[in-house]
């Protein structure tokens, strides 16, 4: 089985562990979880991916600083070694 990747890969740099939301197939790196929370609270009038694509480095750092911590519904994906 392939290890999960961030669904927002390519929309700015990924960082932190990969997390899964509940029982869904949504996967995000910790950075994108926090940026999505920031975006949701402020209802910026753009699609999340468009907003992420337009972020400059300083804006991204400021958003990360102001973002709330990852909610408990996002859980780190625990990789288990495949048995062969």
C-alpha positions, 0 to 999 in steps of 0.5 A: 500500500502506498503511503498517503500524501497531502491532497493539497500537494502542489499548493505551496510547500507541505510540512508536518505529519500527514493527517486524515480527517475522521473516516474520510479519505481526506489527507492533509499535511499539518501545514495545510490543515492549519492554513485551511482552518485559517482560510475557513474562519476568515471566509476569504471569498476564494476557493482554498486552492486559489488562495493557497496558490496566491499566497506569498511567503510572508503572507503564508508565515503570518497565516500560519502564525495566526492559524489555530492548532490542528483540530482533534478530528484530524489524526496523524496517519500512522504508517505500519510497515508492510509485511512481506 
